[in-house]
Amino acid sequence: MKKKIWTLNSIAVMVVAIVVVTAYSQENVKSVQDSAFKTNMRPGAVFLHDEHNGKAEIDDCGTCHHVYKDGVKIEDETSEDMECSECHRINGNTVTLVAKYHLRCKGCHEEKKAGPVMCSDCHVK
């Protein structure tokens, strides 16, 4: 009986661990979200993280999850565990944050001549 309870407890711990790891992994990202956005003018931008990075051949997380110090990008350091608003929202101004998202995403798409650049292409109703 003790062995059966121990086995059930082990299985329960493994299931919880898998759920927690899966919930916090980038692989499940399906849209751009940031807690700074309390209300949206449009739906959140559709963004399939792994599919996007595969098509765009982005291997370096710092390409999008960058870190700057005194205006200089710090190589080999990323901000993956942070929301963009932690650095890009100035005095609670979400307009500044929206501009930074658009500059990063749309700007890259325009530069590479690939990917959506129209509002409704990313913000699907």
MISE-721490 format. One record per atom (N, C-alpha, C): residue in one letter; z, x, y. Coordinates in Angstrom, 2 decimals. Atoms other than C-alpha are relative to their C-alpha. Example, Ala and Ser with C-alpha at 12.3 -4.5 7.8 and 13.67 -1.06 7.14 Angstrom:
<atoms>
 aa      c3      c1      c2
  a    0.00    0.89   -1.19
  a    7.80   12.30   -4.50
  a    0.00    0.90    1.20
  s   -0.06   -0.82   -1.19
  s    7.14   13.67   -1.06
  s    0.73   -0.77    1.09
</atoms>
This chain:
<atoms>
 aa      c3      c1      c2
  m    0.00    0.83   -1.20
  m    0.00    0.00    0.00
  m    0.00    0.87    1.26
  k   -0.05   -0.88   -1.17
  k    0.89    2.82    2.45
  k   -1.34    0.68    0.24
  k    1.29   -0.66   -0.13
  k   -2.42    4.54    1.74
  k   -1.02   -0.96    0.61
  k    0.94    1.00   -0.53
  k   -4.32    1.31    2.48
  k    0.24   -0.21    1.50
  i   -0.32    0.16   -1.42
  i   -2.50    0.87    5.83
  i   -0.44    1.23    0.78
  w    0.40   -1.23   -0.66
  w   -3.09    4.52    6.71
  w   -1.52    0.04    0.16
  t    1.46    0.03   -0.06
  t   -6.81    4.12    5.92
  t   -0.47   -0.99    1.05
  l    0.36    1.00   -1.01
  l   -7.05    0.94    8.04
  l    0.30    0.51    1.41
  n   -0.35   -0.58   -1.31
  n   -5.27    2.69   10.92
  n   -1.00    1.08    0.39
  s    0.98   -1.05   -0.28
  s   -7.65    5.65   10.66
  s   -1.33   -0.59    0.42
  i    1.26    0.67   -0.36
  i  -10.66    3.35   10.74
  i    0.11   -0.61    1.38
  a   -0.19    0.62   -1.31
  a   -9.25    1.49   13.75
  a   -0.06    1.05    1.11
  v    0.02   -1.08   -1.00
  v   -8.70    4.75   15.64
  v   -1.42    0.52    0.21
  m    1.38   -0.48   -0.11
  m  -12.26    5.91   14.88
  m   -0.87   -1.02    0.75
  v    0.79    1.03   -0.68
  v  -13.74    2.58   16.03
  v    0.30    0.01    1.49
  v   -0.39   -0.04   -1.41
  v  -11.77    2.70   19.30
  v   -0.59    1.24    0.66
  a    0.54   -1.24   -0.55
  a  -12.84    6.32   19.86
  a   -1.50   -0.12    0.25
  i    1.45    0.17   -0.15
  i  -16.51    5.46   19.31
  i   -0.31   -0.92    1.17
  v    0.23    0.96   -1.09
  v  -16.32    2.49   21.69
  v    0.26    0.66    1.35
  v   -0.35   -0.65   -1.27
  v  -14.62    4.54   24.42
  v   -1.04    1.05    0.37
  v    1.00   -1.04   -0.28
  v  -17.05    7.47   24.13
  v   -1.32   -0.64    0.40
  t    1.26    0.68   -0.30
  t  -20.04    5.12   24.11
  t    0.05   -0.66    1.37
  a   -0.12    0.70   -1.27
  a  -18.76    3.16   27.11
  a   -0.13    0.95    1.19
  y    0.03   -0.95   -1.12
  y  -18.52    6.30   29.25
  y   -1.15    1.00   -0.06
  s    1.10   -0.95    0.09
  s  -21.68    8.09   28.16
  s   -1.15   -0.41    0.91
  q    1.14    0.25   -0.86
  q  -24.71    8.40   30.44
  q   -1.11   -0.73   -0.74
  e    1.08    0.58    0.77
  e  -26.93    7.21   27.62
  e   -0.09   -1.51    0.16
  n   -0.01    1.45   -0.12
  n  -25.92    3.60   28.24
  n   -0.32   -0.48    1.40
  v    0.28    0.40   -1.36
  v  -26.80    3.62   31.92
  v   -1.31   -0.78    0.02
  k    1.18    0.85   -0.06
  k  -29.23    0.77   32.55
  k   -0.35   -0.37    1.44
  s    0.28    0.28   -1.40
  s  -28.95    0.38   36.31
  s    0.86    0.92    0.87
  v   -0.75   -0.82   -0.95
  v  -27.80    2.28   39.36
  v    1.15   -0.85    0.51
  q   -1.17    0.73   -0.44
  q  -24.26    1.20   40.15
  q    0.93    0.94    0.75
  d   -0.96   -0.77   -0.77
  d  -21.71    2.36   42.67
  d    1.02   -1.00    0.54
  s   -1.05    0.95   -0.41
  s  -18.38    0.71   43.45
  s    0.03   -0.23    1.51
  a    0.04    0.17   -1.46
  a  -19.07    1.15   47.19
  a   -0.79   -1.25    0.38
  f    0.81    1.18   -0.30
  f  -21.58   -1.70   47.00
  f    0.75   -1.26   -0.45
  k   -0.75    1.23    0.30
  k  -19.48   -4.87   47.21
  k   -0.94   -1.19   -0.10
  t    1.02    1.03    0.05
  t  -22.45   -7.14   47.93
  t   -1.35    0.69    0.11
  n    1.32   -0.61    0.01
  n  -26.11   -6.41   47.38
  n   -1.02   -0.91    0.65
  m    1.12    0.76   -0.55
  m  -29.15   -7.49   49.35
  m   -1.02   -0.28   -1.10
  r    0.92    0.11    1.14
  r  -31.17   -6.98   46.16
  r    0.79    0.31   -1.27
  p   -0.66   -0.39    1.26
  p  -30.26   -6.65   42.47
  p    0.05    1.53   -0.10
  g   -0.09   -1.44    0.21
  g  -29.15   -3.17   41.40
  g   -1.30    0.55   -0.57
  a    1.23   -0.62    0.49
  a  -32.01   -0.78   40.68
  a    0.08    0.22   -1.50
  v    0.08   -0.23    1.43
  v  -33.06   -0.77   37.05
  v   -0.20    1.49   -0.22
  f    0.10   -1.45    0.22
  f  -32.56    2.74   35.73
  f    0.47    0.31   -1.41
  l   -0.31   -0.40    1.37
  l  -32.72    3.77   32.09
  l    0.10    1.52   -0.02
  h   -0.31   -1.42   -0.21
  h  -31.09    7.18   32.38
  h   -0.77    0.93   -0.93
  d    0.62   -0.93    0.94
  d  -32.30    8.90   29.21
  d   -1.51   -0.13   -0.02
  e    1.45    0.22   -0.01
  e  -35.77    7.32   29.26
  e   -0.62    0.64    1.25
  h    0.49   -0.58   -1.26
  h  -36.22    8.33   32.91
  h   -0.05    1.51   -0.09
  n   -0.07   -1.47    0.02
  n  -35.10   11.91   32.37
  n   -0.96    0.60   -1.01
  g    0.98   -0.46    0.97
  g  -37.29   12.26   29.30
  g   -1.40    0.00    0.57
  k    1.33    0.11   -0.60
  k  -40.41   11.02   31.09
  k   -0.17    1.00    1.15
  a    0.06   -0.88   -1.16
  a  -39.61   13.06   34.20
  a    0.24    1.47   -0.36
  e   -0.28   -1.35    0.49
  e  -38.78   16.12   32.08
  e    1.12    0.67    0.80
  i   -1.16   -0.52   -0.72
  i  -35.44   16.54   33.85
  i    1.04    0.43   -1.04
  d   -0.99   -0.53    0.94
  d  -33.17   18.79   31.79
  d    1.29    0.40    0.70
  d   -1.16   -0.46   -0.77
  d  -30.81   19.96   34.54
  d    0.67   -1.19    0.68
  c   -0.73    1.14   -0.58
  c  -28.20   17.29   35.39
  c    0.19    0.16    1.50
  g   -0.19   -0.28   -1.42
  g  -27.72   18.98   38.77
  g   -1.19   -0.38    0.86
  t    1.15    0.46   -0.77
  t  -31.20   17.82   39.78
  t    0.36   -1.26    0.77
  c   -0.43    1.24   -0.65
  c  -29.71   14.41   40.56
  c    1.49    0.04    0.35
  h   -1.46   -0.06   -0.19
  h  -25.97   15.04   40.19
  h    0.34    1.35    0.64
  h   -0.12   -1.28   -0.69
  h  -25.96   17.85   42.75
  h    1.37    0.15    0.69
  v   -1.22   -0.33   -0.75
  v  -23.06   19.57   44.49
  v   -0.39    1.00    1.08
  y    0.27   -0.89   -1.13
  y  -23.33   21.15   47.92
  y    1.32    0.45    0.63
  k   -1.14   -0.51   -0.76
  k  -20.86   23.31   49.80
  k   -0.57    0.70    1.23
  d    0.48   -0.56   -1.27
  d  -21.47   24.13   53.46
  d   -1.53   -0.03    0.09
  g    1.44    0.19   -0.09
  g  -25.04   22.82   53.13
  g   -0.83    0.76   -1.01
  v    0.72   -0.78    1.01
  v  -25.92   25.05   50.17
  v    0.30   -0.59   -1.38
  k   -0.17    0.54    1.34
  k  -26.52   23.68   46.68
  k    0.66    1.04   -0.89
  i   -0.70   -0.89    0.91
  i  -24.11   25.19   44.18
  i   -0.66   -0.12   -1.37
  e    0.67   -0.01    1.29
  e  -26.05   26.16   41.07
  e    1.02   -0.09   -1.13
  d   -0.83    0.14    1.21
  d  -24.61   25.33   37.64
  d    1.26   -0.83    0.22
  e   -1.11    0.92   -0.21
  e  -22.23   22.75   39.11
  e   -0.59   -1.39    0.21
  t    0.53    1.35   -0.11
  t  -22.76   19.00   38.79
  t    1.11   -0.97    0.41
  s   -0.93    1.06   -0.41
  s  -21.16   15.80   40.04
  s   -0.11   -1.20   -0.94
  e    0.21    1.07    0.97
  e  -21.76   13.78   36.86
  e    1.18   -0.95   -0.11
  d   -1.19    0.83    0.16
  d  -18.20   12.47   36.79
  d    0.38   -0.72    1.29
  m   -0.28    0.61   -1.29
  m  -18.41   11.16   40.37
  m   -1.04   -1.05    0.33
  e    0.97    0.94   -0.55
  e  -20.03    8.22   42.11
  e   -0.61    0.66    1.23
  c    0.68   -0.59   -1.17
  c  -22.57    9.13   44.80
  c    0.79   -0.29    1.28
  s   -0.74    0.39   -1.21
  s  -20.38    7.29   47.34
  s    1.18    0.92    0.30
  e   -1.13   -0.89   -0.25
  e  -17.63    9.86   46.92
  e   -0.36    1.08    1.01
  c    0.45   -1.00   -0.99
  c  -19.71   12.28   49.01
  c   -0.88   -0.61    1.08
  h    1.05    0.48   -0.89
  h  -22.42   10.19   50.63
  h    0.33   -1.25    0.80
  r   -0.37    1.15   -0.83
  r  -20.50    7.33   52.23
  r    0.83    0.52    1.15
  i   -0.69   -0.54   -1.17
  i  -19.47    8.21   55.74
  i    0.74   -1.14    0.71
  n   -0.85    1.01   -0.65
  n  -16.57    6.19   57.17
  n   -0.27   -1.41   -0.51
  g    0.20    1.31    0.61
  g  -17.24    3.33   54.75
  g   -1.38   -0.58    0.23
  n    1.33    0.49   -0.33
  n  -20.87    3.02   55.88
  n   -0.90    0.04   -1.23
  t    0.85    0.03    1.19
  t  -22.84    1.87   52.83
  t   -1.48    0.14    0.34
  v    1.39   -0.21   -0.40
  v  -26.10    2.00   54.83
  v   -0.38    1.46   -0.20
  t    0.22   -1.43    0.22
  t  -25.80    5.78   54.76
  t   -0.19    0.28   -1.49
  l    0.09   -0.18    1.45
  l  -25.27    5.60   51.00
  l   -1.34   -0.53   -0.52
  v    1.29    0.55    0.41
  v  -28.34    3.37   50.53
  v   -1.11    0.98    0.35
  a    1.02   -0.97   -0.43
  a  -30.41    5.88   52.50
  a   -0.01    1.21   -0.92
  k   -0.08   -1.16    0.89
  k  -29.18    8.72   50.27
  k   -0.60   -0.32   -1.37
  y    0.61    0.40    1.28
  y  -30.09    6.81   47.08
  y   -1.52   -0.03    0.14
  h    1.45    0.12   -0.17
  h  -33.54    6.02   48.44
  h   -0.65    1.37    0.22
  l    0.54   -1.34   -0.22
  l  -34.08    9.59   49.63
  l   -0.09    0.76   -1.33
  r   -0.04   -0.72    1.28
  r  -33.09   10.98   46.22
  r   -1.04   -0.57   -0.96
  c    0.87    0.62    1.01
  c  -34.99    8.49   44.03
  c   -1.44   -0.16    0.49
  k    1.34    0.27   -0.53
  k  -37.93    7.29   46.10
  k   -0.66    1.28    0.51
  g    0.53   -1.26   -0.50
  g  -38.32   10.68   47.75
  g   -0.58    0.87   -1.11
  c    0.48   -0.78    1.15
  c  -38.68   12.39   44.38
  c   -1.28   -0.63   -0.56
  h    1.18    0.69    0.51
  h  -41.14    9.74   43.18
  h   -1.22    0.27    0.89
  e    1.11   -0.26   -0.93
  e  -43.27   10.24   46.31
  e   -0.46    1.45   -0.10
  e    0.33   -1.42    0.11
  e  -43.11   14.02   46.00
  e   -0.79    0.30   -1.27
  k    0.65   -0.25    1.31
  k  -44.13   13.98   42.31
  k   -1.22   -0.89   -0.22
  k    1.07    0.99    0.15
  k  -46.61   11.13   42.85
  k    0.10   -0.70   -1.36
  a   -0.28    0.69    1.26
  a  -45.00    9.38   39.88
  a    1.25   -0.84    0.18
  g   -1.18    0.86   -0.08
  g  -42.57    6.52   39.52
  g   -0.13   -1.02    1.11
  p    0.08    1.10   -0.98
  p  -41.95    3.39   41.55
  p    0.47    0.41    1.39
  v   -0.41   -0.24   -1.38
  v  -41.71    3.44   45.34
  v    0.17   -1.31    0.78
  m   -0.15    1.31   -0.67
  m  -41.83   -0.28   46.22
  m    1.34   -0.61   -0.40
  c   -1.33    0.58    0.22
  c  -38.55   -2.20   46.51
  c    0.08   -0.77   -1.32
  s   -0.07    0.88    1.17
  s  -39.34   -4.77   43.82
  s   -0.29    0.73   -1.31
  d    0.23   -0.77    1.22
  d  -40.38   -2.05   41.35
  d    1.31    0.47   -0.62
  c   -1.31   -0.46    0.50
  c  -36.77   -0.86   41.07
  c    1.02   -1.15   -0.01
  h   -0.96    1.09   -0.14
  h  -34.82   -3.91   42.24
  h   -0.62   -1.28   -0.55
  v    0.66    1.11    0.69
  v  -36.13   -6.40   39.68
  v    0.92   -1.22   -0.01
  k   -0.79    1.25    0.01
  k  -34.99  -10.01   40.06
  k    0.02   -0.61   -1.37
</atoms>
